Structure formats: C-alpha cells, structure tokens
Amino acid sequence: MKRRDFMRWSLGTGALIMLEMAGLGCSRDRSPQDLPVKFPALPYKDDALDPYISQETIRLHYGQHHRGYVERANRLIEGTRYARLPVEAIIREAFIEGQFEQGQLYNNTAQAYNHTFYWNSMKSDGGGAPTEFMRRWIETSFGSYREFRTAFSKAATGRFASGWTWLVLSEGRLEIMTTANAHNPMVFGKLPLLTLDVWEHAYYLDYRNRRDEYVQAFLDHLLNWDFAAANLGEA
Ligand code: MN
C-alpha cells in the first residue's frame, strides 16, 4: 500500500470512529434519556397510595400501561421530525396535523404525558380542602371548596367511557373539564393543573365498576394541591 493510500484509509477510519464516539454513528444504543418521551420514576413508592390505590394497581398501571404508551410513542417518533421537539410540542403539533398515523403518535405521546401528570397529581395523605394559595384560587373560581368538590366529583363520575378529569386554568380562572381517551387540555388552549385518570384500568382492580368510590378516595385522600400550586407558578 502506498503511503498516500494508507493515510486516506486511516483518516477515513479515524473519522468514523470519532463519529461513533460522539454518538452520531448509529442510533441502536441510545439511552432512554435521549428519547423524547420520558418514563420518570414514580414520585413515591408503589405501595404509598394504599389502601386507596393498591400496589397491584400501581404496578400494572405504571409498569405496564404507562410504560407501553412511552415505548410505543418513542417507536413512532423515532426518525421523524417530531424527534427533535419537546414532548408538549409533539402533542400540540400531532393534534393539529391529525392524520391517522399522527393519531397513533398523538394518542401514545399524550397518554404517556398524561400518566406522568396523573402520578404527580397524587400523594399519600393528600386530599381534602386546600390551604392558603390554592384555597383563594378555588374560592374565587368555584365559590367554595364544597362547590369545587361537588363539581369535580360529578364531572369525573359522569365522564362517559375512557378519559380524564382535569383542573385547568382557563382565561384567568380555574375550571373543571373532562377529556376523552388521550386528549390533554393543552390542545384546547387550557393549562392543566391536576388530573384524575378515569379509564377503567385505573380503578377496576380496587373498586370494580364503582368509579364514584375511586373519585371520592382521590378527592379526600390523594389529591396533591402542591402540584396544582406549582403548575400555577406559586413562588
Ligand atoms: Mn391510565
């Protein structure tokens, strides 16, 4: 081999090795942190919400349902222009574009996002009337905590089939809204503050078909007002 040819060969190989080292050479070994849709650890132990939500439900709901949405979303996103966007932008843009393929991408991405939001909307020893910051917001928007509680309960119990019940900020006031299937309030121009999953998989093992008991348990023992306050930007 002539010296010039050897140089060209070794430089080429070196450049390829450097690309591999920089992680640009292939996508096979990307770590989960690089993927646009994250699967964060639960903010508490998987038995922390017992007896209101059992460890068995959490393991199935988080470990199977939630994980499944995250994995399908990342598979559908990989190699598309969505891969470079933050997850909120993926949800908004896929919703607006609304094609069938984007529908699957939208549904799985929104479901992954909604579940992370749901885990953060609960804590052990939560629920009941809020204090201070959130109390003022609730009273301004609904009149009283009692009225909020009645309205949230009615919305969550009355949501037909699969979906979510939300506390949202809309035009400077708090509102309760329900969404079907995977929809997130942000695609309707509202800021989500708290959510309750009312798909049957969220409560069927613990409450069978008694969704109203699951809703009461959320309101009285689990609801995390600190998360709502943080989403409202409490200093
Ligand atoms: Mn769910």
py3Dmol code that shows the C-alpha trace and the ligand (Angstrom):
import py3Dmol

protein = """\
ATOM      1  CA  MET A   1       0.000   0.000   0.000  1.00  0.00           C
ATOM      2  CA  LYS A   2       1.347   3.445  -0.969  1.00  0.00           C
ATOM      3  CA  ARG A   3       1.798   5.892   1.872  1.00  0.00           C
ATOM      4  CA  ARG A   4      -0.860   8.284   0.420  1.00  0.00           C
ATOM      5  CA  ASP A   5      -3.460   5.492   0.212  1.00  0.00           C
ATOM      6  CA  PHE A   6      -2.652   4.367   3.728  1.00  0.00           C
ATOM      7  CA  MET A   7      -3.204   7.947   5.018  1.00  0.00           C
ATOM      8  CA  ARG A   8      -6.557   8.205   3.264  1.00  0.00           C
ATOM      9  CA  TRP A   9      -7.620   4.817   4.640  1.00  0.00           C
ATOM     10  CA  SER A  10      -6.557   5.555   8.221  1.00  0.00           C
ATOM     11  CA  LEU A  11      -8.059   9.053   8.235  1.00  0.00           C
ATOM     12  CA  GLY A  12     -11.370   7.684   6.971  1.00  0.00           C
ATOM     13  CA  THR A  13     -11.492   5.019   9.642  1.00  0.00           C
ATOM     14  CA  GLY A  14     -10.480   7.512  12.322  1.00  0.00           C
ATOM     15  CA  ALA A  15     -13.276   9.867  11.323  1.00  0.00           C
ATOM     16  CA  LEU A  16     -15.784   7.029  11.536  1.00  0.00           C
ATOM     17  CA  ILE A  17     -14.512   6.032  14.972  1.00  0.00           C
ATOM     18  CA  MET A  18     -14.841   9.637  16.155  1.00  0.00           C
ATOM     19  CA  LEU A  19     -18.426   9.774  14.865  1.00  0.00           C
ATOM     20  CA  GLU A  20     -19.211   6.597  16.774  1.00  0.00           C
ATOM     21  CA  MET A  21     -17.620   8.003  19.911  1.00  0.00           C
ATOM     22  CA  ALA A  22     -19.682  11.185  19.579  1.00  0.00           C
ATOM     23  CA  GLY A  23     -22.792   9.015  19.390  1.00  0.00           C
ATOM     24  CA  LEU A  24     -23.587  10.113  15.826  1.00  0.00           C
ATOM     25  CA  GLY A  25     -22.698   6.888  14.090  1.00  0.00           C
ATOM     26  CA  CYS A  26     -25.779   4.857  14.967  1.00  0.00           C
ATOM     27  CA  SER A  27     -28.952   5.055  16.990  1.00  0.00           C
ATOM     28  CA  ARG A  28     -29.022   1.460  18.275  1.00  0.00           C
ATOM     29  CA  ASP A  29     -27.528   2.247  21.660  1.00  0.00           C
ATOM     30  CA  ARG A  30     -29.370   5.455  22.526  1.00  0.00           C
ATOM     31  CA  SER A  31     -30.116   5.616  26.215  1.00  0.00           C
ATOM     32  CA  PRO A  32     -33.725   6.220  27.320  1.00  0.00           C
ATOM     33  CA  GLN A  33     -32.799   9.762  28.421  1.00  0.00           C
ATOM     34  CA  ASP A  34     -32.215  10.699  24.764  1.00  0.00           C
ATOM     35  CA  LEU A  35     -35.716   9.692  23.693  1.00  0.00           C
ATOM     36  CA  PRO A  36     -38.294  12.496  23.554  1.00  0.00           C
ATOM     37  CA  VAL A  37     -40.958  10.776  25.678  1.00  0.00           C
ATOM     38  CA  LYS A  38     -39.637  10.074  29.168  1.00  0.00           C
ATOM     39  CA  PHE A  39     -40.629   7.371  31.648  1.00  0.00           C
ATOM     40  CA  PRO A  40     -39.870   9.023  35.007  1.00  0.00           C
ATOM     41  CA  ALA A  41     -39.754   7.074  38.255  1.00  0.00           C
ATOM     42  CA  LEU A  42     -42.905   7.313  40.380  1.00  0.00           C
ATOM     43  CA  PRO A  43     -42.744  10.240  42.846  1.00  0.00           C
ATOM     44  CA  TYR A  44     -43.459   7.747  45.710  1.00  0.00           C
ATOM     45  CA  LYS A  45     -43.159   4.031  46.456  1.00  0.00           C
ATOM     46  CA  ASP A  46     -45.606   1.797  44.606  1.00  0.00           C
ATOM     47  CA  ASP A  47     -47.479   0.989  47.852  1.00  0.00           C
ATOM     48  CA  ALA A  48     -47.632   4.629  49.062  1.00  0.00           C
ATOM     49  CA  LEU A  49     -51.254   5.198  47.987  1.00  0.00           C
ATOM     50  CA  ASP A  50     -52.569   2.012  49.597  1.00  0.00           C
ATOM     51  CA  PRO A  51     -55.384   1.342  50.539  1.00  0.00           C
ATOM     52  CA  TYR A  52     -56.949   3.905  48.177  1.00  0.00           C
ATOM     53  CA  ILE A  53     -54.945   2.678  45.191  1.00  0.00           C
ATOM     54  CA  SER A  54     -53.319  -0.711  45.744  1.00  0.00           C
ATOM     55  CA  GLN A  55     -49.746  -1.678  44.958  1.00  0.00           C
ATOM     56  CA  GLU A  56     -51.145  -4.202  42.468  1.00  0.00           C
ATOM     57  CA  THR A  57     -52.968  -1.454  40.554  1.00  0.00           C
ATOM     58  CA  ILE A  58     -49.920   0.843  40.578  1.00  0.00           C
ATOM     59  CA  ARG A  59     -47.592  -1.920  39.360  1.00  0.00           C
ATOM     60  CA  LEU A  60     -49.916  -2.779  36.495  1.00  0.00           C
ATOM     61  CA  HIS A  61     -50.908   0.794  35.649  1.00  0.00           C
ATOM     62  CA  TYR A  62     -47.407   2.301  35.842  1.00  0.00           C
ATOM     63  CA  GLY A  63     -45.316  -0.723  34.926  1.00  0.00           C
ATOM     64  CA  GLN A  64     -47.462  -1.990  32.043  1.00  0.00           C
ATOM     65  CA  HIS A  65     -49.954   0.618  30.781  1.00  0.00           C
ATOM     66  CA  HIS A  66     -47.807   3.731  31.238  1.00  0.00           C
ATOM     67  CA  ARG A  67     -44.611   2.019  30.078  1.00  0.00           C
ATOM     68  CA  GLY A  68     -46.426   0.718  26.999  1.00  0.00           C
ATOM     69  CA  TYR A  69     -47.546   4.217  25.961  1.00  0.00           C
ATOM     70  CA  VAL A  70     -43.980   5.548  26.402  1.00  0.00           C
ATOM     71  CA  GLU A  71     -42.427   2.743  24.356  1.00  0.00           C
ATOM     72  CA  ARG A  72     -44.967   2.966  21.518  1.00  0.00           C
ATOM     73  CA  ALA A  73     -44.700   6.771  21.420  1.00  0.00           C
ATOM     74  CA  ASN A  74     -40.897   6.696  21.145  1.00  0.00           C
ATOM     75  CA  ARG A  75     -41.026   3.994  18.468  1.00  0.00           C
ATOM     76  CA  LEU A  76     -43.452   6.091  16.373  1.00  0.00           C
ATOM     77  CA  ILE A  77     -41.478   9.317  16.905  1.00  0.00           C
ATOM     78  CA  GLU A  78     -38.001   7.950  16.193  1.00  0.00           C
ATOM     79  CA  GLY A  79     -36.736   9.008  12.762  1.00  0.00           C
ATOM     80  CA  THR A  80     -39.479  11.635  12.250  1.00  0.00           C
ATOM     81  CA  ARG A  81     -39.173  15.411  12.546  1.00  0.00           C
ATOM     82  CA  TYR A  82     -41.002  15.164  15.902  1.00  0.00           C
ATOM     83  CA  ALA A  83     -37.892  13.559  17.436  1.00  0.00           C
ATOM     84  CA  ARG A  84     -36.255  16.985  17.936  1.00  0.00           C
ATOM     85  CA  LEU A  85     -39.280  18.600  19.655  1.00  0.00           C
ATOM     86  CA  PRO A  86     -40.106  18.813  23.363  1.00  0.00           C
ATOM     87  CA  VAL A  87     -42.938  16.481  24.315  1.00  0.00           C
ATOM     88  CA  GLU A  88     -45.539  19.269  24.716  1.00  0.00           C
ATOM     89  CA  ALA A  89     -44.821  20.464  21.160  1.00  0.00           C
ATOM     90  CA  ILE A  90     -45.107  16.913  19.810  1.00  0.00           C
ATOM     91  CA  ILE A  91     -48.573  16.614  21.392  1.00  0.00           C
ATOM     92  CA  ARG A  92     -49.777  20.012  20.079  1.00  0.00           C
ATOM     93  CA  GLU A  93     -48.409  19.578  16.555  1.00  0.00           C
ATOM     94  CA  ALA A  94     -49.542  15.970  16.156  1.00  0.00           C
ATOM     95  CA  PHE A  95     -53.031  17.001  17.336  1.00  0.00           C
ATOM     96  CA  ILE A  96     -53.216  19.847  14.819  1.00  0.00           C
ATOM     97  CA  GLU A  97     -51.960  17.685  11.955  1.00  0.00           C
ATOM     98  CA  GLY A  98     -54.423  14.950  12.906  1.00  0.00           C
ATOM     99  CA  GLN A  99     -53.616  12.342  10.250  1.00  0.00           C
ATOM    100  CA  PHE A 100     -54.212   8.677  11.100  1.00  0.00           C
ATOM    101  CA  GLU A 101     -50.520   7.894  11.594  1.00  0.00           C
ATOM    102  CA  GLN A 102     -50.078  11.038  13.670  1.00  0.00           C
ATOM    103  CA  GLY A 103     -53.213   9.945  15.520  1.00  0.00           C
ATOM    104  CA  GLN A 104     -51.375   6.910  16.871  1.00  0.00           C
ATOM    105  CA  LEU A 105     -48.351   9.068  17.601  1.00  0.00           C
ATOM    106  CA  TYR A 106     -50.559  11.694  19.250  1.00  0.00           C
ATOM    107  CA  ASN A 107     -52.526   9.174  21.314  1.00  0.00           C
ATOM    108  CA  ASN A 108     -49.491   7.356  22.685  1.00  0.00           C
ATOM    109  CA  THR A 109     -47.491  10.526  23.368  1.00  0.00           C
ATOM    110  CA  ALA A 110     -50.409  12.263  25.087  1.00  0.00           C
ATOM    111  CA  GLN A 111     -51.187   9.141  27.141  1.00  0.00           C
ATOM    112  CA  ALA A 112     -47.537   8.929  28.272  1.00  0.00           C
ATOM    113  CA  TYR A 113     -47.585  12.610  29.256  1.00  0.00           C
ATOM    114  CA  ASN A 114     -51.000  12.385  30.973  1.00  0.00           C
ATOM    115  CA  HIS A 115     -49.879   9.443  33.117  1.00  0.00           C
ATOM    116  CA  THR A 116     -46.780  11.265  34.411  1.00  0.00           C
ATOM    117  CA  PHE A 117     -49.086  14.186  35.200  1.00  0.00           C
ATOM    118  CA  TYR A 118     -51.505  11.845  36.993  1.00  0.00           C
ATOM    119  CA  TRP A 119     -48.839  10.284  39.265  1.00  0.00           C
ATOM    120  CA  ASN A 120     -47.778  13.794  40.285  1.00  0.00           C
ATOM    121  CA  SER A 121     -51.405  14.796  40.944  1.00  0.00           C
ATOM    122  CA  MET A 122     -51.474  12.394  43.921  1.00  0.00           C
ATOM    123  CA  LYS A 123     -49.552  11.853  47.146  1.00  0.00           C
ATOM    124  CA  SER A 124     -50.047   9.838  50.322  1.00  0.00           C
ATOM    125  CA  ASP A 125     -52.025  11.805  52.930  1.00  0.00           C
ATOM    126  CA  GLY A 126     -53.270  14.193  50.247  1.00  0.00           C
ATOM    127  CA  GLY A 127     -56.821  15.321  49.537  1.00  0.00           C
ATOM    128  CA  GLY A 128     -59.250  17.475  51.464  1.00  0.00           C
ATOM    129  CA  ALA A 129     -59.586  21.243  51.297  1.00  0.00           C
ATOM    130  CA  PRO A 130     -56.528  23.237  50.172  1.00  0.00           C
ATOM    131  CA  THR A 131     -54.908  25.925  52.269  1.00  0.00           C
ATOM    132  CA  GLU A 132     -53.772  29.479  51.520  1.00  0.00           C
ATOM    133  CA  PHE A 133     -52.682  29.872  47.894  1.00  0.00           C
ATOM    134  CA  MET A 134     -54.936  27.195  46.349  1.00  0.00           C
ATOM    135  CA  ARG A 135     -57.818  27.971  48.718  1.00  0.00           C
ATOM    136  CA  ARG A 136     -58.015  31.517  47.329  1.00  0.00           C
ATOM    137  CA  TRP A 137     -57.973  30.247  43.737  1.00  0.00           C
ATOM    138  CA  ILE A 138     -60.699  27.651  44.497  1.00  0.00           C
ATOM    139  CA  GLU A 139     -62.942  30.181  46.274  1.00  0.00           C
ATOM    140  CA  THR A 140     -62.556  32.795  43.539  1.00  0.00           C
ATOM    141  CA  SER A 141     -63.362  30.305  40.790  1.00  0.00           C
ATOM    142  CA  PHE A 142     -65.974  27.987  42.352  1.00  0.00           C
ATOM    143  CA  GLY A 143     -67.323  29.913  45.357  1.00  0.00           C
ATOM    144  CA  SER A 144     -66.193  27.354  47.941  1.00  0.00           C
ATOM    145  CA  TYR A 145     -64.244  24.121  48.315  1.00  0.00           C
ATOM    146  CA  ARG A 146     -67.580  22.267  48.709  1.00  0.00           C
ATOM    147  CA  GLU A 147     -68.776  23.525  45.349  1.00  0.00           C
ATOM    148  CA  PHE A 148     -65.462  22.579  43.729  1.00  0.00           C
ATOM    149  CA  ARG A 149     -65.673  19.094  45.261  1.00  0.00           C
ATOM    150  CA  THR A 150     -69.236  18.526  44.044  1.00  0.00           C
ATOM    151  CA  ALA A 151     -68.416  19.757  40.529  1.00  0.00           C
ATOM    152  CA  PHE A 152     -65.219  17.674  40.203  1.00  0.00           C
ATOM    153  CA  SER A 153     -66.948  14.580  41.525  1.00  0.00           C
ATOM    154  CA  LYS A 154     -69.880  14.988  39.131  1.00  0.00           C
ATOM    155  CA  ALA A 155     -67.564  15.526  36.130  1.00  0.00           C
ATOM    156  CA  ALA A 156     -65.315  12.534  36.948  1.00  0.00           C
ATOM    157  CA  THR A 157     -68.209  10.176  37.670  1.00  0.00           C
ATOM    158  CA  GLY A 158     -70.177  11.344  34.635  1.00  0.00           C
ATOM    159  CA  ARG A 159     -67.360  11.133  32.052  1.00  0.00           C
ATOM    160  CA  PHE A 160     -68.667   8.508  29.635  1.00  0.00           C
ATOM    161  CA  ALA A 161     -66.190   5.710  28.831  1.00  0.00           C
ATOM    162  CA  SER A 162     -62.412   6.257  28.870  1.00  0.00           C
ATOM    163  CA  GLY A 163     -60.850   9.609  29.617  1.00  0.00           C
ATOM    164  CA  TRP A 164     -59.539  12.092  32.142  1.00  0.00           C
ATOM    165  CA  THR A 165     -60.903  14.704  34.540  1.00  0.00           C
ATOM    166  CA  TRP A 166     -58.823  17.872  34.936  1.00  0.00           C
ATOM    167  CA  LEU A 167     -58.489  21.016  36.972  1.00  0.00           C
ATOM    168  CA  VAL A 168     -57.282  23.625  34.477  1.00  0.00           C
ATOM    169  CA  LEU A 169     -56.514  27.327  34.233  1.00  0.00           C
ATOM    170  CA  SER A 170     -58.601  28.962  31.520  1.00  0.00           C
ATOM    171  CA  GLU A 171     -58.740  32.714  30.919  1.00  0.00           C
ATOM    172  CA  GLY A 172     -57.544  33.553  34.421  1.00  0.00           C
ATOM    173  CA  ARG A 173     -59.912  31.220  36.302  1.00  0.00           C
ATOM    174  CA  LEU A 174     -59.871  27.611  37.414  1.00  0.00           C
ATOM    175  CA  GLU A 175     -62.202  25.230  35.585  1.00  0.00           C
ATOM    176  CA  ILE A 176     -63.006  21.536  35.692  1.00  0.00           C
ATOM    177  CA  MET A 177     -63.006  19.751  32.373  1.00  0.00           C
ATOM    178  CA  THR A 178     -63.096  16.169  31.160  1.00  0.00           C
ATOM    179  CA  THR A 179     -61.374  14.853  28.054  1.00  0.00           C
ATOM    180  CA  ALA A 180     -61.990  11.672  26.049  1.00  0.00           C
ATOM    181  CA  ASN A 181     -59.361   8.988  25.511  1.00  0.00           C
ATOM    182  CA  ALA A 182     -55.884  10.585  25.331  1.00  0.00           C
ATOM    183  CA  HIS A 183     -56.750  14.268  24.984  1.00  0.00           C
ATOM    184  CA  ASN A 184     -54.849  16.802  27.075  1.00  0.00           C
ATOM    185  CA  PRO A 185     -56.358  20.242  27.863  1.00  0.00           C
ATOM    186  CA  MET A 186     -53.321  21.996  26.349  1.00  0.00           C
ATOM    187  CA  VAL A 187     -54.566  21.187  22.827  1.00  0.00           C
ATOM    188  CA  PHE A 188     -57.753  23.107  23.683  1.00  0.00           C
ATOM    189  CA  GLY A 189     -55.746  26.121  24.910  1.00  0.00           C
ATOM    190  CA  LYS A 190     -56.022  25.381  28.651  1.00  0.00           C
ATOM    191  CA  LEU A 191     -53.270  24.907  31.231  1.00  0.00           C
ATOM    192  CA  PRO A 192     -53.556  21.574  33.098  1.00  0.00           C
ATOM    193  CA  LEU A 193     -53.077  21.778  36.895  1.00  0.00           C
ATOM    194  CA  LEU A 194     -54.250  18.371  38.177  1.00  0.00           C
ATOM    195  CA  THR A 195     -55.685  15.231  36.639  1.00  0.00           C
ATOM    196  CA  LEU A 196     -57.572  12.074  37.551  1.00  0.00           C
ATOM    197  CA  ASP A 197     -57.378   9.062  35.236  1.00  0.00           C
ATOM    198  CA  VAL A 198     -60.896   7.654  34.813  1.00  0.00           C
ATOM    199  CA  TRP A 199     -60.018   4.845  32.398  1.00  0.00           C
ATOM    200  CA  GLU A 200     -61.252   1.580  33.942  1.00  0.00           C
ATOM    201  CA  HIS A 201     -57.683   0.246  34.279  1.00  0.00           C
ATOM    202  CA  ALA A 202     -57.068   2.988  36.889  1.00  0.00           C
ATOM    203  CA  TYR A 203     -59.629   1.628  39.371  1.00  0.00           C
ATOM    204  CA  TYR A 204     -61.087  -1.687  38.260  1.00  0.00           C
ATOM    205  CA  LEU A 205     -58.915  -3.970  40.447  1.00  0.00           C
ATOM    206  CA  ASP A 206     -59.611  -1.898  43.586  1.00  0.00           C
ATOM    207  CA  TYR A 207     -63.163  -0.668  43.033  1.00  0.00           C
ATOM    208  CA  ARG A 208     -64.579  -2.875  40.245  1.00  0.00           C
ATOM    209  CA  ASN A 209     -67.215  -0.738  38.498  1.00  0.00           C
ATOM    210  CA  ARG A 210     -67.630   1.700  41.426  1.00  0.00           C
ATOM    211  CA  ARG A 211     -65.898   4.680  39.839  1.00  0.00           C
ATOM    212  CA  ASP A 212     -67.611   7.069  42.278  1.00  0.00           C
ATOM    213  CA  GLU A 213     -65.744   5.474  45.241  1.00  0.00           C
ATOM    214  CA  TYR A 214     -62.417   5.877  43.425  1.00  0.00           C
ATOM    215  CA  VAL A 215     -63.225   9.558  42.728  1.00  0.00           C
ATOM    216  CA  GLN A 216     -64.111  10.161  46.397  1.00  0.00           C
ATOM    217  CA  ALA A 217     -60.854   8.492  47.522  1.00  0.00           C
ATOM    218  CA  PHE A 218     -58.874  10.735  45.169  1.00  0.00           C
ATOM    219  CA  LEU A 219     -60.585  13.903  46.440  1.00  0.00           C
ATOM    220  CA  ASP A 220     -60.425  13.020  50.136  1.00  0.00           C
ATOM    221  CA  HIS A 221     -57.091  11.165  50.476  1.00  0.00           C
ATOM    222  CA  LEU A 222     -54.809  11.529  47.447  1.00  0.00           C
ATOM    223  CA  LEU A 223     -55.149  14.845  45.586  1.00  0.00           C
ATOM    224  CA  ASN A 224     -51.848  16.773  45.627  1.00  0.00           C
ATOM    225  CA  TRP A 225     -52.623  20.503  45.935  1.00  0.00           C
ATOM    226  CA  ASP A 226     -48.887  21.324  45.954  1.00  0.00           C
ATOM    227  CA  PHE A 227     -48.615  20.065  42.380  1.00  0.00           C
ATOM    228  CA  ALA A 228     -51.530  22.290  41.273  1.00  0.00           C
ATOM    229  CA  ALA A 229     -49.926  25.270  43.044  1.00  0.00           C
ATOM    230  CA  ALA A 230     -46.581  24.589  41.334  1.00  0.00           C
ATOM    231  CA  ASN A 231     -48.318  24.426  37.933  1.00  0.00           C
ATOM    232  CA  LEU A 232     -49.902  27.810  38.697  1.00  0.00           C
ATOM    233  CA  GLY A 233     -46.417  29.150  39.337  1.00  0.00           C
ATOM    234  CA  GLU A 234     -46.649  29.665  43.095  1.00  0.00           C
ATOM    235  CA  ALA A 235     -43.381  31.252  44.171  1.00  0.00           C
TER     236      ALA A 235
END
"""
ligand_1 = """\
1
MN
Mn -54.247 5.048 32.808
"""
view = py3Dmol.view(width=600, height=400)
view.addModel(protein, "pdb")
view.setStyle({"model": 0}, {"cartoon": {"style": "trace"}})
view.addModel(ligand_1, "xyz")
view.setStyle({"model": 1}, {"stick": {}})
view.zoomTo()
view.show()
